[in-house]
């Protein structure tokens, strides 16, 4: 994002009416086209969502597959009780 911002020129007031100096408010201050910057924001944001989510789903798929291969119901129950708190914590974190 920093490299993409270097090519922009800013000619409006230099006041950002936000608590946090984020990229979209900075783009609003630019006089030049911000299309490339917006595409970079979209690509980076998509990667930041897709990669962790697919990694988590894949790992949980392997975990569930291994749990279902446990022959004893007591062992399966113990494995589910161990993993359930982590699954709930991850669901709350990524769900929100």
PyMOL commands that set and color helices and strands:
alter all, ss='L'
color gray80, all
select helices_A, chain A and resi 2-6+23-28+35-68+73-95
alter helices_A, ss='H'
color red, helices_A
deselect
rebuild
show_as cartoon
